[in-house]
Amino acid sequence: MTSIENQIHQQWIYSRHPTGIVSDEHYELRNQLLDTSLDRDEVLIAARYISVDPYMRINQSSKPTYNPEPHPLNTVQAAGVVGQVLASNAASLKEGDWVFGMTGWQSHARVHVSALTKIDPTIAPVSTALGVLGMPGRTAWFGLTEAGKPHAGEVVVVSGAAGAVGSLVVQFAKRHGAKVLGIAGGAEKCAWLKDKLGADWTLDYKAYSDDVTLSQEILKLTSGVDVYFDNVGGMVTDAILPIIKRRARIIICGQISQYSGGLDVAEMGPRLLQHMLYQRATIQGILARDYLHRMDEMLAIVSPWVKAGELVFEETIIDGFEQLPSALNSLFTGEHRGKLLVKV
Amino acid sequence: MTSIENQIHQQWIYSRHPTGIVSDEHYELRNQLLDTSLDRDEVLIAARYISVDPYMRINQSSKPTYNPEPHPLNTVQAAGVVGQVLASNAASLKEGDWVFGMTGWQSHARVHVSALTKIDPTIAPVSTALGVLGMPGRTAWFGLTEAGKPHAGEVVVVSGAAGAVGSLVVQFAKRHGAKVLGIAGGAEKCAWLKDKLGADWTLDYKAYSDDVTLSQEILKLTSGVDVYFDNVGGMVTDAILPIIKRRARIIICGQISQYSGGLDVAEMGPRLLQHMLYQRATIQGILARDYLHRMDEMLAIVSPWVKAGELVFEETIIDGFEQLPSALNSLFTGEHRGKLLVKV
């Protein structure tokens, strides 16, 4: 470990509200000399992996979302971070320890020890605290088990199936004995879903020009949908709703197709709520924070699978702190697979 | 009771699939001499009240609904009926007994005794077997209690609040201690909801040209929605979704605004599923038939209220068997209050 003196503290400041696609112009890179002073129970950490997640774009909506107010302007972009302790004034953490914290898009952070969670690097690569053993894993696990409640033999359809959450839902659903259709963009992702993740069927939504033809194709493969884990919304969801089965469960985890504009002024789509009535189905919105206090339940089940190498938890790692805004943007253009991280 | 011989057996035959509003041209009136022969355990009944319900239009959709096939053409229009026994070959029913059966739009029916339910006329007017103590009551009670789960102090919004189901939901929600906003078409219905049914607030949706202004008005009154019991869909539902509160429960009971065309080719509306995510809310479709086996639970609670005169169960009664198709049509033009019946 190098000296902590004279290091540069880099921060990405969220400085401008985007109306469409988010990019560099909505952020300012700020460099300053690292302040190494620490109060009692404070810890200085260096970020090693910084998370880039679709929810960040939701928090930039000008309308109320899960938060009454949008992400404040002219502050460090909030984000989950895996870092290492550079200096500690807390008894429970020492130099070199790995930690998780919501310290945002910055190279360093000085935080109270209570805001950090220690990571055991012997269980899995530390970066998994931002993926399969972190927020995306929690979202996938509790969204599927609590709202989706899949049974063996049922058909589970996952949109955004090659993403951080979706790729885990595919695998968790298979472990429940369900038959899984993964929907993703592009033949390469589909091949990965089938060959590596064990999806029974895959569909490249980009090969369909409208919801009706996509619907027909899904019906041909599955004969109907019991559980739909939705990360994307839009045309894919329009295709699913008319072909749900009796007492289908639809989990709204994300609506990423609308994040680059459709949150502030709703896009138009077909009215399909009559299908909820026909099939006595349920749509339930789920959010990772609601299950934070139950993380131990999920880790007790999923960690052994990770340790045993039984789960695929692909990470797309972009190198360089400077890449953070463009990495966030790339979430919406859809080129990555699994969890998108920036390595510092 | 007049002689059962030489009576005319009238039937409304569903003869043509409607694409928009349903009317006379989709039905044929058939008259024949009444066949009075009865096999063992068969009963001959004369219809006294014939039901007209929005679900009839759903069953005429060319797409699969809750039933895999639409209502068959060239058969008697299916409907709930309150009738009187004219002749009986069954031990449990005798001439003059009041019964409920799904005998459809016909003046008489010869049915097996197992297809009839005896009505006790001392509990309430017999016509309530088609309303508050029948299918609409069951829908309102179980939809609200099982899917809506209202708590004292919560805000319950009811669309189609002056209808057969909605008017009961308003009163059931009040009995749960909720604050109730009834949405209906026209000042007269709104006054009735407030003065007679005890709604805390009412709104005439026809006074609003779009969902955004309606939304603002609802928010001004209620400060947000905990339970939304939806009978209508469309613009009213568009106005509610963005102002639901945390863990709101949305019950899809009907989507009557779409029944005259929007079921076969979905109309367009704003995409609003992101609000389900924001508020971790639930949309649940409910259907009366799912609670048929639990009718005794509902009757045990609601019958005493009816007998004590504590519930308003207004009936709009149209006189004359010939009026049935136009009565069905009038459900969608919205002039009636409470349960719409045709008296034979």
Chai-1 contact restraints between the chains, C-beta under 6 A:
chainA,res_idxA,chainB,res_idxB,connection_type,confidence,min_distance_angstrom,max_distance_angstrom,comment,restraint_id
A,T65,B,Y278,contact,1.0,0.0,6.0,A-B,restraint_1
A,Y66,B,Y278,contact,1.0,0.0,6.0,A-B,restraint_2
A,G233,B,L273,contact,1.0,0.0,6.0,A-B,restraint_3
A,I252,B,L273,contact,1.0,0.0,6.0,A-B,restraint_4
A,I252,B,M276,contact,1.0,0.0,6.0,A-B,restraint_5
A,I252,B,L277,contact,1.0,0.0,6.0,A-B,restraint_6
A,Q255,B,L273,contact,1.0,0.0,6.0,A-B,restraint_7
A,Q255,B,Q274,contact,1.0,0.0,6.0,A-B,restraint_8
A,L263,B,Q274,contact,1.0,0.0,6.0,A-B,restraint_9
A,A266,B,P270,contact,1.0,0.0,6.0,A-B,restraint_10
A,A266,B,R271,contact,1.0,0.0,6.0,A-B,restraint_11
A,A266,B,L272,contact,1.0,0.0,6.0,A-B,restraint_12
A,E267,B,R271,contact,1.0,0.0,6.0,A-B,restraint_13
A,M268,B,M268,contact,1.0,0.0,6.0,A-B,restraint_14
A,G269,B,R271,contact,1.0,0.0,6.0,A-B,restraint_15
A,P270,B,A266,contact,1.0,0.0,6.0,A-B,restraint_16
A,R271,B,A266,contact,1.0,0.0,6.0,A-B,restraint_17
A,R271,B,E267,contact,1.0,0.0,6.0,A-B,restraint_18
A,R271,B,G269,contact,1.0,0.0,6.0,A-B,restraint_19
A,L272,B,A266,contact,1.0,0.0,6.0,A-B,restraint_20
A,L273,B,G233,contact,1.0,0.0,6.0,A-B,restraint_21
A,L273,B,I252,contact,1.0,0.0,6.0,A-B,restraint_22
A,L273,B,Q255,contact,1.0,0.0,6.0,A-B,restraint_23
A,Q274,B,Q255,contact,1.0,0.0,6.0,A-B,restraint_24
A,Q274,B,L263,contact,1.0,0.0,6.0,A-B,restraint_25
A,M276,B,I252,contact,1.0,0.0,6.0,A-B,restraint_26
A,M276,B,I283,contact,1.0,0.0,6.0,A-B,restraint_27
A,M276,B,G285,contact,1.0,0.0,6.0,A-B,restraint_28
A,L277,B,I252,contact,1.0,0.0,6.0,A-B,restraint_29
A,L277,B,G285,contact,1.0,0.0,6.0,A-B,restraint_30
A,Y278,B,T65,contact,1.0,0.0,6.0,A-B,restraint_31
A,Y278,B,Y66,contact,1.0,0.0,6.0,A-B,restraint_32
A,R280,B,G285,contact,1.0,0.0,6.0,A-B,restraint_33
A,R280,B,L287,contact,1.0,0.0,6.0,A-B,restraint_34
A,A281,B,G285,contact,1.0,0.0,6.0,A-B,restraint_35
A,T282,B,Q284,contact,1.0,0.0,6.0,A-B,restraint_36
A,I283,B,M276,contact,1.0,0.0,6.0,A-B,restraint_37
A,I283,B,I283,contact,1.0,0.0,6.0,A-B,restraint_38
A,Q284,B,T282,contact,1.0,0.0,6.0,A-B,restraint_39
A,G285,B,M276,contact,1.0,0.0,6.0,A-B,restraint_40
A,G285,B,L277,contact,1.0,0.0,6.0,A-B,restraint_41
A,G285,B,R280,contact,1.0,0.0,6.0,A-B,restraint_42
A,G285,B,A281,contact,1.0,0.0,6.0,A-B,restraint_43
A,L287,B,R280,contact,1.0,0.0,6.0,A-B,restraint_44
